[in-house]
Amino acid sequence: MAAATVIAVEVKLLPPLNNTAGRQRVKLDLAPGSDLQGVLEALLAKFPGPKFRLHLYDTEGRLVPAWCAFVNRKPVPLRTEAGLSHPVADGDEISFLLNLAGG
């Protein structure tokens, strides 16, 4: 059996990403062995406008620390390199949630 040349993941876009992208879900084809950093890069390639990038990264190019990912509904904090290098697999459902507090 030949190895897969791409893996397909589905990303659920929650606010504010869905507002900027104009949709709530997007399918991405990634290279085998991809991680959450690769998912973010693929999203930026799919939605190249500056607004989408500004939701994810600060003006210094750092991921906004309030973002958390969910891979198949399991939380993956993105504040560390280990979170960004979390592997993704064919068929995974990934969501990005902006954790905000206030009242």
C-alpha positions in Angstrom: 0.0 0.0 0.0 1.4 3.4 -1.0 1.9 6.1 1.6 -0.5 9.0 1.4 0.7 12.1 -0.4 -1.6 14.5 1.4 -3.8 14.4 4.5 -7.1 16.2 4.6 -8.3 18.0 7.7 -11.4 20.1 8.4 -11.0 23.3 10.3 -13.9 24.8 12.1 -13.6 28.6 12.0 -15.0 30.3 15.1 -15.2 34.1 15.7 -13.4 36.2 14.8 -11.9 34.0 12.1 -15.2 33.0 10.5 -16.2 36.6 10.2 -13.1 37.5 8.3 -13.0 34.3 6.2 -16.7 34.5 5.4 -17.3 30.8 6.2 -17.5 28.5 9.2 -15.5 25.5 7.9 -12.7 24.9 5.5 -11.0 21.7 4.3 -7.3 21.8 4.0 -4.9 19.4 2.2 -1.6 19.1 4.1 1.6 17.1 3.8 1.8 14.0 5.9 3.4 14.7 9.2 1.9 18.2 9.5 1.3 19.8 12.8 -0.8 22.7 14.1 1.8 25.2 12.9 1.3 23.8 9.4 -2.5 24.2 9.7 -2.0 27.9 10.7 0.3 28.4 7.7 -2.2 26.7 5.4 -5.0 28.9 6.7 -2.9 32.0 6.1 -2.3 30.9 2.5 -6.0 30.2 2.0 -7.0 33.6 3.5 -4.1 35.9 2.6 -5.6 39.2 3.6 -4.0 41.1 6.5 -7.2 41.0 8.6 -7.1 37.2 9.0 -3.4 37.3 10.0 -4.0 40.1 12.5 -6.6 37.9 14.3 -3.9 35.2 14.9 -0.6 37.1 15.3 0.5 40.3 17.0 2.4 43.1 15.3 5.7 41.3 16.2 4.6 38.2 14.4 3.9 36.1 17.6 0.8 34.0 17.9 -1.7 35.8 20.1 -1.4 33.8 23.4 -5.2 33.6 23.9 -5.6 31.1 21.1 -6.2 27.5 21.9 -6.7 24.7 19.4 -9.0 21.7 19.6 -8.0 18.6 17.7 -11.0 16.2 17.6 -12.5 18.1 20.5 -9.4 17.7 22.7 -7.8 21.0 23.8 -4.2 21.8 22.7 -2.8 25.0 24.3 -0.8 26.9 21.7 1.3 29.0 24.1 4.2 26.6 23.8 6.2 25.2 20.9 4.9 21.8 21.9 1.4 23.0 21.2 2.2 24.3 17.8 4.1 21.1 16.9 1.1 18.9 17.9 0.6 16.5 15.0 -2.5 16.3 12.9 -3.7 13.3 10.9 -6.0 12.6 8.0 -9.6 13.2 8.9 -8.9 15.4 12.0 -11.3 18.1 12.9 -9.5 21.2 14.2 -11.0 24.3 15.8 -9.3 27.4 17.0 -10.8 29.2 19.9 -9.9 32.7 21.1 -10.1 32.6 24.9 -11.2 35.9 26.2 -12.2 36.9 29.7 -14.0 39.9 31.0 -17.3 41.0 32.3 
